[in-house]
Amino acid sequence: MSQTPPIPQPAFVLHSRAYLESSALVDFLTPQGRLRAVLRSARGKAGTLARPFVPLEVEFRGRGELKNVGRMEASGVSTWLNGEALFSGLYLNELLIRLLPAEDPHPGVFDHYAATLLALAEGRPLEPLLRSFEWRLLDDLGYGFSLNTDIHGEAIAEDGLYRLQVDAGLERVFLLQPGLFNGVELLAMADADWTAPGALSAAKRLMRQALAVHLGGRPLVSRELFRKP
C-alpha cells in the first residue's frame, strides 16, 4: 500500500543548531505545534532558509518525535528585524521553545506569532506587542486568568490591591507587600488600554510573575540582550 505523501505546512524556524557532519537540528513553529526535525545538507540552499523569521512551507517526514525535513521553501516575504525588534523576535522564539509542548497544535499561537513579527517589522511599539503575545500564549496553553475578576469571582476594584496566585488568579489583599498590582492598572490591561498611567510597566511585572513558574526557574537568555548597552 502506497503511503500518502506529506502535505506541506506553513512554518517558522525558532532555533537551529549543527547536527552530525552537514545537517542541522531545527525547531519549527507550525499550526500543528512545535516540531523538531533534521535538515539534511544544511550548508546548501535549504540551510540559507533555516533562519528565524522567514515564512516557510515545509514537508515533514516520519512519525516519531524527531522528524526529517523533506522539502522546504520560502513562502511569502521575509520579515527583517533590527535592534530591539530583533531582540524581541528572539525573545518570542525562546518563549515558544521553552513553553510550547512538542506536537501540541496551537494554530492561534502560530497566527498571532506571524502577525506579531509583521508588527515588529513595521516598527510598532514593542511593549504592547510583547505583552499581548505573552498573554495569548499563556491563555492558549491553559495558564490564563481573569483580569476583570478575582479568584472569588468578585469584580476587580479600581482602588483595590491585588497579588497574583499563579495557579488561580488575582487575589485582593489589604496589607501592603511587594509585587502588588493596582486595580486600575489591571482593568486597563483587561481593556488593552496602554495609555493608562502605569499599565504597561504593571503588565510587564504581571507577565513575568505569570511566566516564571512555567519556565522552571531558568532565566531566558534573550532577556539579557535588552540589558546590554
N, C-alpha and C positions, 0 to 999 in steps of 0.2 A: 504494500500500500504506500503510495507516494505521500510524503509529508507536505502539509500546507506551507508555502514559503512565508517567511516572516514579513509582517507588514511594517513598513517604515513608520516611525512615530516622531513627533517633534521632541526636541531635547536641547538642553544646555549643558555644557561641561561645568561642573562645580570644582573639580580638582583632578589633576593628573600627575602621575609620577612614573619614573622609569621602572621597567619591569622586564626581567630577563635581558637578553642581549640587545634587541632592537624594538621591543614592544613597550607599551605604556599601560598602566593600570588606571582606569579613568572612572570617576564618579560622575554620573549623569543625573540631571533632574529631568523627568518626563512626567506627563499626566498620569502615568501608572506608578509614580513614586520615584524614589532614588534607586538607581540601578548601578551596579559596579560591573565593568566589562573590561576585557583585554583588547587593546587595539594593537593589531599586528602592524609591522613596518611603520612604527610611529615616527620615524625620521623622514618619511616620504610626504606626499601631498596630504594624506589623511592627518598626519601629525600637525601640519600647519593649522588645521581646523580644530584640533583638540586644545582649544584655549577658552577661557571663560568669556561669557557674554556674546558668543556667536550663536545665533539661532540655527539649529541643525535639523536634518532629517536623518534618523539612524535606524538601521536594521539590527536588531539584537538576536543572536542565535544562542541556543542552549536553554536547558530547563533548570539548571542549578542556580545558586545564588551568584556565582561568578559566571558571567556570560561572555560571549565574544561579539565584537563589532563586525557585522557582515559588510554593510555599506554605510557610508557616512558622507553626507553632502551638506553644503551650506544652504540655508533656506531663509530668504528674506535679507534684510540689511543688518549688518553687524552693528552692535552698539559700542561706541567709543567713549570710554570713561577716563577722566583725568583728575588728578589731585584728590580732593576729598570725596568726589563722586566715585572714583576708582576704589578708594579705601572702603566706601560704603558698600559697593558691589561685592568686594571681597568679604566684608562682614556678613552680608546676606548669604553668601556661599558657605561660609563656615557655620553659620547658624543651621542651615539646612543639612549639612553633613552631620552635625552633632545631634540634631533633634529629630530629623525625619527618619522613621524606620525604613529599612530596606524593603523595596517591593510592596509598599503600602500606598495604594493610589490616593492622590490628593490633587485632582485636576484644578480645583480652585486655587491652591497654592501655586501651581505652575502658571496659571493665567495671571495671578497677582504679581508673581516674580517677573514675568515678561513685561508687564505694564510698569512695574517699578523701575526696571532697567531703562526703559524708554524715558520715563520721567527724570531719572538721574541724568541721562544723556542730554536732555533738554535744559538742564540747569535749574530745575525746580528746587525749592528749599529742601535741604537734606533731612532735617529732624522730623518734620511731619511724615515724610515718606518712610523713614525707618521705623517710627513708632507705629504707623499703620501696618507695615509689614509684620513687625513683631506680634502685634495684636492678632492679626489674621492667622498667623502661623499657630499661635497658642490656641486660638479658638478652633481651628481645623483639627488640631491634634487632641482636642477634648480637654484642654487645660484652661479654657477661658472662664471668665466670671463676670458678673454684672457690675456695671459702673453706675447704675441708677438705683440699685437697692443693696442693702447689706445682707449679711448671712442669715438674718432673721426675717428677711422679706420686707423690712422697713425701707421707705424711700430715703435716699441719701439727702441729708440736711445740709444746706449751704453753709451753715455756721458750725457744722459738726467736724469732729476729728476722727480719722479712721486709720486702722492699720490693716495690712494685707495678711490674711491667713491663707497661705498658698494653696492648701488643699480644699479650701471652702469659699473664700471670697473676702469681702471687706467687712471689718468689724468695727463698730463705733466704740470709741474709748473716751474717758472723761478725765484722764490724767495725762499730762504732757510726758512724752517719751520720744526717743529718737526714731526717725523713719516714718513719722505720721504724714497723712495726707489731709488737706482741707477739703471739705465737701464741695465748695465752689469750684475747686480745681478738678475734682472727679467728674462733676457734672459737665464741665467744659470739655473734658476728654470724651465723655459719652457722646457729645454733640460734635466732636472733632473741631471745636472752636479754638484754634491755636492762636487767636488774637487775644484771648483772655490772659491777664497777667499771671505768670507762674505755671500755666497749663503745660507748656512744653517741657520745662525742667521737671515738673512733677511726673509727667508721663514717662520721662526717661528713667527716673528713680523707680517708678512703679514697675516698668517692664524689666528693669534689672533685677528687682526682687522676685518677680514672677518667673523669670528665666533661670535664675541661679540654681534653684533646686533641681531643675531638669538638665542642667549642664554638669551635674555631679561634682560641683566644687572646682572644676578645672577651668581656668580663665580662658577667654577667647583670645587667640593670638592676634587676630585682626584689630581688636580694640586698641592694642598697643600702637598701631600705626597712627592713630589720631593723636597720640601723646607725643610723638616725635616732632622735634622742631623742623 
